[in-house]
Every structure is written in C-alpha cells, then in structure tokens.
C-alpha cells in the first residue's frame, strides 16, 4: 500500500516525543547500561526494579545516557558511605513510588490540555519541550524548600530522621465505597482532588504535615497533641462548611513513632487507624495518650467513651475530642 506523502511520520514523531521526555535517544541494552555505570547487572536490575521500572529483554535497546548517569549516582551514594547498602533499594523504591504518582498526574494533566487545545503533533512536541524544563525547575524548588523545612525541624530537635513523639491522625471519607459506585470517574476525580487540596491547606495552616494521601484517606502528623487536635477539628470544620465534600471520620493517637524515608510506622500509627474505623461521621476520636496530653488544656474538651474491641486491641479506650465551650 502506498504511503500518503502528506501524512505525518507517526513513528518519527513518537521517537522525537520520547527523546524530549527521556532527555536522549535509547541506545543501550540493560547489560550495556550496567557496564557503563560500573556496577553489576544484578545490582542494576535491583535498583531498576526498586525504582518501579519493568524488566526488559537482554537484547532490547531501552536505555539512554541519563539512565547510565542515574545508576552511577545511586551507586555512588552507597559507595561513598552516604547511605547503608541495605538502604539503597529502599531509597530507590521511595523515589520511584513518589515520582510515579507525580508523573501519572502530570501526564493526565498534559493529555487533558492537549485534548482541548487542538494542537498538531509537532506543536504538542514543542509544548512538551517547553513544559519539561519548567516542571523540573518547579519540582527542584519545592523539594529544596521541603528539605530546608525538614532540616530546620531536625536542628530544632524535632528529629525527622529516626524516632520522635508525634500526634498521628487519619482523616477518612465516610461511605467512600458507595460514592465510587454513584459518581462518574470525572466526578470522583474532582472529589478526591478537592478533598486532598482542602486537607493539605488545613493541615499546613494548623502546624501539621501531610505524610500521604491514599484515595479517600489522608495521613498527617503534628509535633504536639494540641496541634494534632487543632488539625483534626479544623478538618471537620472545613468539611462542614463545604456542601460538596462528604463527612469525615478522624482518629488521633500520640506517642513515639518511627519516621523512615518520609513515612511513619509503629503502634501509634496503628492506633490512629483503628480509632478512625470506630469513629462516627463528623467526630474526632483519640487514644488515651493524646487525651492525657490534652487534659487541662483550655482549648479542648476530652470525653472518655466506653471500651471497644478492634483488631489487635481488645480493650481500646477511645476519647472524643471537642473544642472547649
């Protein structure tokens, strides 16, 4: 079949678009990229998988000069003693998970923009070439600001690197499963975006930090019990003032947690999650430690409720947290 000489070269445009995003053309196999990075193929594959990328056949030319440099950088962090060998994969995994979510959101936003702009393929590639450096600079700026804030907390004694006493909270959308059946995909996406945006603003404004958002749930921490209560009650106030957002259940717990690679772990986190499942819509429940820390506080009223049995805790005593009259 003859090719229309006026038709666009889709294969060529695809290669050009890919090179714009990857920063260069694919020219190495996985064995070649590990050799050029100066590490074993086993170590390269371990890092590649930890970053969230699929295995490619031995003979597939899939890697660029930037892939070589990335492997060298990750390996150098360990070889220079900056990170322990057992932390190498954990670091790569956290980077991969974070950037994967960010890339998914950015690609969806870019495709939505293209769908409404009526740009040609060549014009789309040109726009991508302009947007990419801007997004890189913005991401670097945000990362540096967060790094400076985390370093400041560490110097001030609020150690972000290992263990610390924190208030941990889960804010969970009520009847989320029912909402997923009732709303269209676009409506559900808009709801989640609105919820996450509201939560991020309220948590930051009241002195807390969002650790992660998981669909219908936001996990946050605060340095003190009072700040944790302030965040939780402010979240409920924000939802009550917005008719487009469903009710929340919020569980709070206070104590020592493990802080590792931007996430939090430990019994306090588990307690906050269990209290969230027991919480009635529109309320805030706390564990004994947080309630004790708030005892006598002029801004909050604490009410002990009857014991409940939840997974892992047969005699969990919840406390309802409210603002003082």
C-alpha positions as CSV (number, residue, x, y, z in Angstrom):
1,X,0.0,0.0,0.0
2,X,1.4,3.4,-1.0
3,X,2.1,5.9,1.8
4,X,0.5,9.3,1.6
5,X,3.4,11.7,1.2
6,X,1.4,14.3,3.0
7,X,0.7,12.1,6.1
8,X,2.7,12.8,9.3
9,X,5.5,10.3,10.1
10,X,3.9,9.0,13.3
11,X,6.9,6.7,14.1
12,X,9.3,9.6,13.8
13,X,7.1,11.9,15.9
14,X,6.8,9.2,18.6
15,X,10.6,8.9,18.7
16,X,11.0,12.7,18.9
17,X,8.5,13.0,21.7
18,X,10.1,10.2,23.6
19,X,13.6,11.7,23.3
20,X,12.2,15.0,24.6
21,X,10.9,13.3,27.7
22,X,13.9,10.9,28.2
23,X,16.5,13.5,27.5
24,X,18.1,11.5,24.7
25,X,17.7,8.5,22.4
26,X,17.6,4.9,23.6
27,X,20.9,3.3,22.6
28,X,21.9,0.8,25.3
29,X,20.8,-2.7,26.4
30,X,20.4,-3.4,30.1
31,X,23.8,-5.2,30.1
32,X,25.5,-2.3,28.4
33,X,23.9,0.3,30.8
34,X,25.2,-1.6,33.8
35,X,28.7,-1.9,32.3
36,X,28.8,1.8,31.6
37,X,27.6,2.6,35.1
38,X,30.3,0.4,36.5
39,X,28.1,-1.9,38.5
40,X,27.0,-5.5,38.2
41,X,23.9,-6.4,36.2
42,X,22.3,-7.8,39.3
43,X,22.7,-4.6,41.2
44,X,21.5,-2.5,38.3
45,X,18.4,-4.7,38.0
46,X,17.7,-4.5,41.7
47,X,17.8,-0.7,41.6
48,X,15.8,-0.6,38.3
49,X,13.1,-2.7,39.9
50,X,13.1,-0.7,43.1
51,X,12.6,2.5,41.0
52,X,9.4,0.8,39.7
53,X,10.5,0.0,36.1
54,X,9.8,-3.3,34.4
55,X,12.5,-5.7,33.2
56,X,13.3,-5.6,29.5
57,X,14.8,-8.4,27.4
58,X,18.6,-8.6,27.2
59,X,18.7,-7.5,23.5
60,X,16.3,-4.6,23.8
61,X,17.8,-1.2,23.3
62,X,15.9,0.7,26.0
63,X,18.3,2.9,27.9
64,X,19.8,6.4,27.5
65,X,22.8,8.2,28.7
66,X,20.7,9.6,31.6
67,X,19.9,6.0,32.7
68,X,23.7,5.4,33.0
69,X,24.2,8.6,35.0
70,X,21.2,7.8,37.3
71,X,22.6,4.3,38.1
72,X,26.1,5.9,38.8
73,X,24.5,8.4,41.1
74,X,22.6,5.9,43.2
75,X,25.6,3.6,43.4
76,X,27.9,6.5,44.4
77,X,25.6,7.3,47.3
78,X,26.3,3.9,48.8
79,X,29.9,3.6,47.7
80,X,30.7,7.0,49.3
81,X,29.1,5.9,52.6
82,X,26.2,8.3,52.4
83,X,23.7,5.5,52.7
84,X,23.9,2.0,54.0
85,X,23.9,-0.9,51.5
86,X,20.5,-2.2,52.8
87,X,19.0,1.3,52.3
88,X,19.9,1.5,48.7
89,X,16.8,-0.3,47.4
90,X,14.6,1.5,50.0
91,X,15.7,4.9,48.8
92,X,15.2,3.9,45.1
93,X,11.8,2.4,45.9
94,X,10.6,5.6,47.7
95,X,11.9,7.8,44.9
96,X,10.2,5.6,42.3
97,X,6.8,5.5,44.1
98,X,6.8,9.2,44.7
99,X,7.8,10.2,41.2
100,X,5.4,7.6,39.6
101,X,2.4,9.2,41.2
102,X,3.6,12.6,40.2
103,X,4.2,11.5,36.6
104,X,0.8,9.9,36.4
105,X,-0.9,13.1,37.5
106,X,1.3,15.3,35.2
107,X,0.7,13.1,32.1
108,X,-3.0,13.1,32.7
109,X,-3.0,16.9,33.0
110,X,-0.9,17.3,29.9
111,X,-3.2,14.9,27.9
112,X,-6.2,16.8,29.1
113,X,-4.6,20.1,27.9
114,X,-3.8,18.6,24.5
115,X,-7.4,17.3,24.1
116,X,-8.7,20.8,24.5
117,X,-6.1,22.7,22.6
118,X,-6.4,21.1,19.2
119,X,-2.6,21.3,18.7
120,X,-0.9,19.4,15.9
121,X,1.6,16.6,16.8
122,X,4.6,18.8,16.0
123,X,3.1,21.6,18.2
124,X,2.4,19.1,21.0
125,X,6.1,18.1,21.0
126,X,7.2,21.7,21.0
127,X,4.9,22.4,24.0
128,X,6.3,19.4,25.8
129,X,9.8,20.6,25.2
130,X,8.9,23.9,26.8
131,X,7.0,22.5,29.8
132,X,9.5,19.9,30.8
133,X,12.3,22.3,31.9
134,X,9.7,24.4,33.7
135,X,8.3,21.4,35.6
136,X,11.8,20.3,36.5
137,X,12.7,23.7,38.0
138,X,9.5,23.8,39.9
139,X,9.9,20.3,41.3
140,X,13.5,21.1,42.3
141,X,12.3,24.3,44.0
142,X,9.6,22.5,46.0
143,X,12.0,19.7,47.0
144,X,14.6,22.2,48.3
145,X,12.0,24.1,50.3
146,X,10.7,20.9,51.9
147,X,14.3,19.8,52.5
148,X,15.1,23.1,54.2
149,X,12.0,22.8,56.4
150,X,12.8,19.3,57.4
151,X,16.4,20.2,58.2
152,X,15.2,23.1,60.3
153,X,12.9,20.8,62.3
154,X,15.8,18.4,62.9
155,X,18.1,21.1,64.1
156,X,15.4,22.4,66.4
157,X,15.1,18.9,68.0
158,X,12.1,17.7,66.0
159,X,14.0,14.8,64.5
160,X,12.6,13.8,61.1
161,X,15.2,11.1,60.6
162,X,14.6,8.3,63.1
163,X,12.2,8.4,66.0
164,X,10.1,11.1,67.7
165,X,7.0,11.7,69.7
166,X,4.2,12.9,67.4
167,X,0.4,13.2,67.1
168,X,-0.7,11.0,64.2
169,X,-4.0,11.3,62.5
170,X,-6.1,9.6,59.8
171,X,-8.9,11.6,58.1
172,X,-11.2,9.2,56.2
173,X,-14.1,10.0,53.9
174,X,-17.3,8.4,55.0
175,X,-19.1,6.0,52.7
176,X,-16.4,6.3,50.0
177,X,-17.2,2.9,48.5
178,X,-20.8,3.9,48.0
179,X,-19.6,7.2,46.4
180,X,-17.4,5.3,43.9
181,X,-20.5,3.5,42.6
182,X,-22.6,6.6,42.4
183,X,-20.2,9.1,40.9
184,X,-18.7,9.1,37.4
185,X,-14.9,8.8,37.1
186,X,-14.6,12.5,36.4
187,X,-16.8,13.4,39.4
188,X,-14.9,11.1,41.7
189,X,-11.6,12.5,40.5
190,X,-12.8,16.0,41.2
191,X,-14.0,15.0,44.7
192,X,-10.6,13.4,45.6
193,X,-8.8,16.5,44.2
194,X,-11.0,18.8,46.3
195,X,-10.6,16.7,49.4
196,X,-6.8,16.4,49.1
197,X,-6.4,20.1,48.4
198,X,-8.6,21.1,51.4
199,X,-6.7,18.7,53.7
200,X,-3.3,19.9,52.6
201,X,-4.3,23.5,53.2
202,X,-5.9,22.9,56.6
203,X,-3.1,20.6,57.9
204,X,-0.4,23.1,56.9
205,X,-2.3,26.1,58.3
206,X,-2.6,24.4,61.7
207,X,1.0,23.3,62.1
208,X,0.8,19.7,60.8
209,X,2.3,17.9,57.9
210,X,0.6,15.5,55.4
211,X,2.5,12.3,55.2
212,X,0.5,10.8,52.3
213,X,-2.9,10.7,50.7
214,X,-4.5,7.3,49.8
215,X,-7.6,8.0,47.8
216,X,-10.2,8.5,50.5
217,X,-7.8,8.9,53.4
218,X,-5.1,11.4,54.5
219,X,-2.4,10.5,57.0
220,X,-0.9,13.5,58.9
221,X,1.4,14.2,61.8
222,X,1.8,17.1,64.2
223,X,4.6,17.8,66.7
224,X,2.3,18.1,69.8
225,X,-1.0,16.7,70.9
226,X,-2.6,20.2,70.8
227,X,-1.5,20.7,67.2
228,X,-2.9,17.3,66.3
229,X,-6.3,18.2,67.9
230,X,-6.2,21.6,66.1
231,X,-5.7,19.9,62.7
232,X,-8.4,17.3,63.3
233,X,-11.0,19.8,64.4
234,X,-10.1,22.2,61.7
235,X,-10.6,19.5,59.1
236,X,-14.0,18.7,60.4
237,X,-14.9,22.5,60.3
238,X,-13.7,22.8,56.7
239,X,-15.8,19.8,55.6
240,X,-18.9,21.1,57.5
241,X,-18.5,24.4,55.7
242,X,-18.3,22.8,52.2
243,X,-21.5,21.2,50.9
244,X,-19.6,19.4,48.1
245,X,-17.4,17.3,50.5
246,X,-18.7,14.2,52.4
247,X,-18.3,13.8,56.1
248,X,-15.0,12.7,57.7
249,X,-14.0,10.2,60.4
250,X,-10.8,11.2,62.2
251,X,-8.7,9.1,64.5
252,X,-5.8,10.5,66.6
253,X,-3.0,8.9,68.6
254,X,0.0,10.3,70.4
255,X,3.4,8.8,71.2
256,X,6.7,7.6,69.7
257,X,6.8,6.7,66.0
258,X,9.4,5.5,63.6
259,X,10.0,8.0,60.8
260,X,11.6,6.4,57.8
261,X,12.0,7.7,54.2
262,X,9.1,10.1,54.6
263,X,6.7,7.6,56.0
264,X,5.7,6.8,59.6
265,X,5.3,3.5,61.4
266,X,4.6,2.0,64.8
267,X,1.9,1.3,67.3
268,X,0.8,4.9,67.4
269,X,0.0,4.8,63.6
270,X,-1.9,1.6,64.1
271,X,-3.9,3.0,67.0
272,X,-4.9,6.1,64.9
273,X,-6.1,3.9,62.1
274,X,-8.2,1.7,64.4
275,X,-9.8,4.7,66.1
276,X,-10.7,6.0,62.6
277,X,-12.7,2.8,61.9
278,X,-14.5,3.2,65.2
279,X,-15.3,6.9,64.8
280,X,-18.7,8.2,63.9
281,X,-19.0,10.6,61.0
282,X,-18.2,14.2,61.9
283,X,-16.3,13.3,65.1
284,X,-12.7,13.0,66.3
285,X,-11.6,10.1,68.4
286,X,-8.2,10.0,70.3
287,X,-6.3,7.4,72.3
288,X,-5.5,7.6,76.0
289,X,-2.1,9.2,75.5
290,X,-3.4,12.1,73.4
291,X,-6.3,12.6,75.7
292,X,-3.9,12.7,78.7
293,X,-1.7,15.2,77.0
294,X,-4.8,17.5,76.4
295,X,-6.0,17.2,80.0
296,X,-6.5,20.7,81.4
297,X,-5.9,22.4,78.0
298,X,-8.1,25.5,77.8
299,X,-9.0,25.0,74.1
300,X,-10.1,21.4,74.1
301,X,-12.7,19.2,75.9
302,X,-12.0,15.5,76.3
303,X,-14.7,12.9,77.0
304,X,-13.9,9.2,77.7
305,X,-16.1,6.7,75.9
306,X,-16.7,3.0,76.6
307,X,-14.1,0.5,75.6
308,X,-14.2,-1.2,72.2
309,X,-12.6,-4.3,70.8
310,X,-10.8,-3.8,67.4
311,X,-8.3,-5.8,65.5
312,X,-5.2,-6.1,67.7
313,X,-6.7,-4.2,70.6
314,X,-9.3,-6.0,72.8
315,X,-9.8,-3.1,75.3
316,X,-9.2,0.1,73.4
317,X,-10.5,3.2,75.2
318,X,-11.4,6.0,72.8
319,X,-11.8,9.6,73.8
320,X,-14.0,12.1,72.0
321,X,-12.2,15.4,71.3
322,X,-14.1,18.7,71.0
323,X,-13.4,22.4,71.4
324,X,-13.9,23.7,74.9
325,X,-17.1,25.8,75.3
